[in-house]
Amino acid sequence: MIKDRDMVSCLEDLEATHFEQLIADERFKDNPLLPELHQLHDLYRTLAQRTERLAQEKSHLETQLTNMNRSLELATRIDAMTGLANRRAIMEKIDQEFSRAQRHQRAASIVLADLDHYKKINDTYGYNTGDDVLVEVARVLRGCVRSEDICARWGGEEFLILLPETPLDGALAVANKIRESIAMTVFSANRSGINLTVSLGVCEYQPDQNIFEAIKRAELALHQAKQGGKNRALVAP
């Protein structure tokens, strides 16, 4: 009969995955430690199953955490009402695009749009209807730009559109397309339908101006469009 210390020596030499081989070994069939080995084997299998479940749960939780972090990060960059980029996100994108335009000597432009007489909509139909109109305006904006362009809600009823690799004449064409599309759309936020117009300021990237100066120029052009009668797109001076 193989002595107990021989079995212990074998246990030390074998990995836990070799329990079955050890139990089936004819040398140990009469060993008094065999029942304990069976119990140890059952305990090992139970622990192994628990370990596998814990590993799966850990992996699942890590995936959930990653997705939640992505969702939270996305939420800080998306306007909750319209689904467009928010001010923080568009500022970062403009900064990146202007830096790229400077490095590669490429064109880039921004368009700042403001809905005309929007306060009247809120006063006439209520703020819920006004919010619905903004959502529909966002949809119209997306339909007027390329996939690489970025539309953002700048604040209130103002929207900012970043146009990478787009010179001034191309940006002005996009601005007028937006203006015409808004004017032609009957917004269905109210049963009777609502008609809107929009004023826009257009600014092309200039190497000697930073992002804040560019936006300031677009704001100035927008102000001039408002003062000039609204429902028009003007280029920044």
Secondary structure, DSSP 8 states (H G I E B T S, - for coil): ---HHHHHHHHHHS-GGGHHHHHH-GGGTT-TTHHHHHHHHHHHHHHHHHHHHHHHHHHHHHHHHHHHHHHHHHHTTB-TTT-SB-HHHHHHHHHHHHHHHHHHT--EEEEEEEETTHHHHHHHH-HHHHHHHHHHHHHHHHHHS-TTSEEEEEETTEEEEEEET--HHHHHHHHHHHHHHHHH-EETTSTT-EE--EEEEEEE--TTS-HHHHHHHHHHHHHHHHHTTSS-EEE--
